[in-house]
Amino acid sequence: MIYTLGIILIIIGLDQGLKNYAKKKFKNKKIYKGPFTFSLVKNKGAFKGFLKNKPSILKALQILGSVIMIIMALTSAVKNKNKILTIGLALIAGGATGNLIDRLRDGEVTDFIAIKWTKNLYYNLADFAIFIGAFILFLKNLF
């Protein structure tokens, strides 16, 4: 269970640290590095601005989602289920909580990384953790 909580806290810490760095480094700047663009973007909604005009519903959904994912990750760890499953759940829980912290503190999520082929959609470390965690769960269910 300790490693699960550790993964969650590391993702939250790295995410918040990188977002604070991005707020200083990329304010009013766009930096192009190969397939990546770095620029500060504030997202009041979820993916592609979903629910941006319904902030209280979005906050409630994010709180609920974060709590559920943390409980699932810790339950998986306590029950000694598959470690891969637990890691995937912990990554999702950490990412969801990292974005939730932004939403509760600032009313929006800080994004700062765009990948060329995503057509100017911006992401952050929490988003990548959620994606990787979901991908791990997807692969685990395939095999």
Buried (B, 14 or more C-beta within 10 A) or exposed (E): BEEBBEBBEBBBEBBBEBBEEBBEEBEEEEEEEEEEBBBBBBBBBBEEEEBEEEBEEBBEBBBEBBBBBBEBBBBBBEEEEEEEBBBBBBBBBBBBBBBBBBBEEEEBBBBBBBBEEEEEBBBBBBBBBBBBBBEBBEEEEEE
